[in-house]
Amino acid sequence: QTCALPISRGLRERGYDYVFVDNEAIEKATITEDALNIGEFNFKTVIVPRISVLDIKVMRVFDALIEKGVNVIFAGALPTIAFMEQDQAELDTLAKKHNNNFAFDLNSVYSKITVERPFKATTTDATIYVSPYDLQGTKFFYLANASTVDAKVSFNYKGARAYRVYDASTG
């Protein structure tokens, strides 16, 4: 399946941070030369979970993003039904135009992600979730062990000059 829950679980397991957005946010977003901008977020990859019915305004945004080089991945299926009947031909044209952005299964979705993660946590013992946080220019990464066993974790932060490790339980 390629609905939002398995996708989000797989993103967490791979150390990617993500945000859910709806049609209204996408329609109101701005597009720069390489990102979808919603508030303070700049998205260079957009994953569209399996969806059949889509408003043409949102598909037009996806089309514009792809034309600007933003990585838009349609997971499981391309949209096939326009929200309004008069928009069906345009939706069909745009879906066909972007058939290369289609990922059949979850592994295909993850293999199409091109965003580089500067912080990487790895372990062979457990599943570690990584959540980034920025506080006044200082970057924090919260690591959570999603397993029932203790884990040895190695991490790498590209470009870091120094770091501190805090245990949330003990400070």
N, C-alpha and C positions, 0 to 999 in steps of 0.2 A: 504494500500500500504506500501511497505517497501523499497522505494527508498531513496536516500541520504537526500533529503530535509525534509521529515517527521522525519527521524531518527535524523538529526542534530537539528531540532526544539525541539524534545523530550529530547535530551541530554541537551540542554541549559536550558530547563524548569526544569530539574532535577538537575542542577548545575554541570554537568560534562563538563570539557574542552575537546576539541577534535581537531584533525588535519586531513585533507584529505591527503591521499597519493595515488600515482598511481602505476601501475605495475612496472615501471622502478625503483622507489624508493624501493619497496618491494624486487625486485630481487637483488638490490645492498646492501640491509640492512645486518646487522650482527645479529646473534641470540646468546644471552647469555643464562645462565641457566634458566632465567625466563622472558625474554623480547625480543621484536623486537626492535633493535636499529637502528635509522635513524638519523644521525647527532647527535644533543644533546638530541633528544627525545628517551625515553625508554617506549615502549608500552607494557603494561601487558594485555590489552584487545584490540582486533582488531575486528571491526564490518565490515563485507562484505555485502554491500547492494545487493539487488536482482540482480543476474547476471547469464546469461545463458552460455555465452562463456568466457572461461578463459584459459590463457596460462598455460601449465603444469608446467613451472618454478615457477610461482606464487603459484600454488596449492601445489607444493613440499615445498615451504617456509611455507605455512599454515600447512601442515602436520608436518614439523619439529617443528614449534611453538607449536602445540597441544601436540606433544610428549614431549616437554620440560615443559608443564604445563601452557603455555600461553593460555588465554581465547580467542579463535577465534569463533565468532558467525556469522553464515551464515543467513542473514535476508531474509525471504520470500521464498528462494529457494536455493538449493545446485546447484553449477555449473553443467551443463549437457552436454556441448559441448566443446571439446578441440579445441584450436585455430588451431592446426595442426592435421590432421586426424590420423596420426600415434601415437598420444598421447591419443587417445580416451579411449582405454582399461585401461590405467593407471589412467586417470581422473575418470573414472567410479569406479575403485577400491578405490581410495582415497576418493571420495565423499561418497561411501557406508561406508567406514571405519569411517568417521566422521559424520555420520548421527545424532549422539547425540548433535552435535554442531549446529543443525538446529533450527531456531526460526520461527515459522509460521507467527506470527503477531508482531506488534510493542510492545505490552505489554510483549510478550514472550522475545523479544530482551532485553528490559530494565530489566526484571527479571533475565536474565542470566548474567548481568554485576556484576562482583565481586569486582571491584575496590572500595576501601574505600576512601571517600572524607573527608579529615581532616577539611575542611571548609564547613559548611552547613548554608545556608540562608533559612529561612522559612517565609511564610506569608500566610494568608488566604484571603487577599484582592486583590492580583494581581499576575502577573507572573514576577518573578525576575530572570534575567540572571546573572550568576556569571562567571567572566573571571579572572583566576589567572595570575599573572605577577611576575617574579623574577628579582630584580635589585641588583646585587652584593651581593647576599645572603639575601637580605631583601625581604620578600614575601608580595605582594600587591594583593588585590582582588577587582576588579572593579565590582560593582553591578549596573545593569541597570533595571529600571522598564519598562517592555514592555507593560504596561497597560495604560489606559487613566485616571486612578484614582490614587490618592496618596495611598501609602501603608505603613503599619507598618511592619517592618522586624525585625525578631530575627535572630541572627547568633551565631554560635558556631565554634570555631577553636580549634580542639583537640590539646592539648599540648601547647597552647599559654600562655605566661606569662604576656604579656601586648599588648595593641593595641591602635591605634589612628583611628579616623573616620574623613575622609575628604569629604567635599561636592564638587564635581567637578564644580558646578556652582559658588560657593562662595570662595572656597579654604579653 
